[in-house]
Amino acid sequence: MVQMPVFSYAPVDIHSHFNHGSPFDEVNSAIPEEIHNHQLDFIKAGYDHIGVSHAGLSTYAAVEHPECVAEENRYLYDLVQRTDWMRQWVVIDPRIPETYRQAKGMLASDRVLGIKIHPDLHGYSILEHGDALFSFAAAHKAVVLMHPQHIEKMPSFADRYPEMQLIIAHLGSTAHVDAVERARYGNIYVDTSGGASNLNNVLEYAVSRVGSEKILFGTDTYSCAFQFGRIALSALSEQDKENILYRNAMRLFPAAF
């Protein structure tokens, strides 16, 4: 029988979301919440079961509905300041100047990991707004967590703005790995969040190409136990597992944990 490895450190989930009673909460009539629970207490119970120490979060409302991004940023900032295990991604919609102003102030907090962007759900093209977003991030030496869009174009942005670090979420394609490999200054990373982690060689392939130092553990609420087990029970070396589950987050966000 395979035994679950016992690690001497606590994993860090750098990418997740939650509902909190907003009118803009995630609702999927095809998948009822009973079997895909988005509530914070349920997510925290999963973290406690696995031993996850901290999580970087944005609300579902903030990434799905541009009309409430600023309100959701304020809500989460207040919550994170009084909740030890939570860290925030401040969401920017580049068409909403207030979200830039919020980010400028919130990024000063050790409990804010960086900037979250979701071009697809917010309905804009990263090719049109990337220079504004990434130059802002570079000016603040910020980390950007990006939902994948035009992945093949990301190295050119990363090369223009080497002072920012970019995480392309949802590792699930060779394009993710190509982008990491092509970044001249080594400032592109990927995370394991989302359903693509079930691809049977995606993680191992990425490590073989770019090393484990460029991959971070994330869940996107696709079951903490599933995402953790995919890494912990893989054939990767213990050093690679440690890098993905914990150490890379410590290196990328030294003040946050």
N, C-alpha and C positions, 0 to 999 in steps of 0.2 A: 504494500500500500504506500502511495506517495504521501509523505508528511508535509504539511504546510511549513515552510521555512520560518524560523524564529529570528527576527531581525533585532539588532541592538539599537534601532533608531525608529522614529515615528514617521510614516509617510506623510507627504504634503500633497493635497489635491489642488492644483493650481487653476482648475477650470470647472466651475459648476454654476448652477442657477437655481432659483427657487421661487415659488409663489408665496404671497403673504396677505392675500385678501384684496389686492388691487382689482379694480374693474377690468384691468388689462392683463390679468394673469393668464398664463398658458392654459388653454382649454382645447382638448382634442376629443371630439365626440367619438372618433373611431377607436381610441385607446383610453378607456376610462381611468380616472385617477386611482381607482382601487388597485390597478395592476401597473401603473406607472406614476408613482406618488411623487409630487413636486413640493411637498410641504417640508419646511425647514426642520421640524422635529424628527420627521422620518429620515431625512438625509443625515442629520446629526447622529441618530441612533446607528446608522450604518457606519459612520466614521468611528464611533466608539467601539463597535464590534471588531473592526479591522485594526484600530489603533491609530487612525489618522489624527495628527495633532492640529493641523490648520487647513483651511480651505480658502481659495480665492474665488469670490462670487460676484455675480451681478444678478439682478432680478430678471425673471422672464419678461416682465412688462417692459423693462428698459431696452432689451435687445429686440423685442418684437414690435414695439409701437413707438415711432418717433415722437408722437404728440405728448408722451409722458416721460421722456428721457430725463429732463432736468429734475422733475419732481422725484423720480425714482432714485436718481443720484443722491439727492438730499436725504431721502428716507434711509438709504443704505449707509451713507456716511455716518449718520447719527447712530444707527444700530451697531455698526462695526466699532465705533469708538468705545462702546460699552460691552462688547462681546469678545472675550479673549481669543477664541479660536477662529474668528472670522477675519478675513481680509477682503478688501474691495477692489474690483475693477471699475474705474469711473468710465462711463460710456460716453463717447462723443459721437454725435451726428454732425458731420461737417457743414451741414446746411443750417445748423442752429448755433449761432454765436455764443449763446449762454452756456452751452456745454463745454466750449473751449475755456470760458472764464471759470467754470466750476473746476475743470481739470487742473487749471493753473494753480488754484488754491488747494485742492484736495491732494494733489501729488506731493505736497510738502509733508503729509502725514506718513509715518512709518507703516500705518495700517492700510495704505492704498498701494497695491502692487504696480499699477500702471493704468493704461488706457485700453478699453475694450471697444472694438469696432465690428459692426455686423452689416456690411454693405448690402447683402442680399435681402434680409428682412426689412432693413430701413429703406431699401429701394433706390440706391444710388450706385454708381460705378466707381470702384477704387481707382481706375485709370484716370478718371476725371478729378477726383478729390485726393488722390494719394499724396501729391506733393504738399498740399496744405496740411494734411494729417501728419505725415512723417516728418516734415520740417518742424512742426510744432513739437512732436515727440523728441526730436533730436535736440531742440533748443532746451528742453527740460531733462535731457538724458534719461528718457522714460522707456519703459518696456511697453510694447503694443501687442495685445492678444487679438488676433484677426481671424474671423470666420473665412474659410478659403474662398477666394475669388481671384481669377487670373493669376494662379500660383506661379506660372512660368514667367510673369513679369516682376515678381517680387524681388529677385536679386538686383535688378537695376535700381529699384527704390532703395534697397538696403545699401547698395554701394554709394548712392548719392548722399545718404544720411547715416554715416557710420556711427554717429553718437547715439542712435537709438538701437534698441534690440527688438526684433520682431519674432513673435511666436505664431506660426501658422497652425491653427487648430486642426484636430480630427485627422491625424496621420492615417492615410488609407490609400495612398497612391505613390507611384514612382515620382510624380511631379513634386510632391512634398520633399522627397529625398534629394531630387535634383536641385531644388531651390536652396536647401541647406548647403549642398556641396558647391554650388556656384557663387555663394555670397563671398565676395572678395575679403571682407573684414571679419568673417565668421560670426555675423550678427543675426543670423536666422536660425530659429529653433522650431521644433514641432512638439505637439502634445498628443497624448494617447486617447483623448476624450472621444466619445461618440461610438456608434455601432461598428465603425470600420475596424476596430481592434479585434474583431472576431476573425478577420482574414488570417489564414493559418500560418503565414510567414511574413506578415507585414512588419512586425516589430523586429524580428530577427534580421530581415533584409535591410531595414534602416540602420541597425547597429553595424552590420557588415560593411555598409557603404560610408557612413559618416560618424560612426562611433556612438556610444551611449551618452556622451556628454552633451549632445544636442537634442535630447528627447526628455520631456517632462511628463510626469504622471498627471492625468486629468480624467474626470469622469463624465462631465456634462449631464449628470444624474442618470447615466446609463448603468446603474448599480455599482456602488463602490466595491462590493465583493467581487463582481465579475471583472472589473477593470484591474483591481489589485491582483486577483488570482491569475489573470492573463500574463502579468509580469512576473509575479512571485513564483509561479509554477512552470515558467518557461525554462528552456535549456540555456538561457543566457548565464553568463558568469555571475557570481555574487557581486562582484564589483560593478558590473553593468546594471544589475537590479538596483543596487544602492544608488547609483547615479540617477537613474530614472525616477525612482520612488521618493528620493529625498535630497541627495547631495546637489543636484543641479539647481533645484529651487533655492538652496542655501547660497549657492554661488551667485545666482542671478538676482536674488533679492536679499542681500546681506543684512539689511536693516529691518526686515519684516518679521523674521522668525527668531 
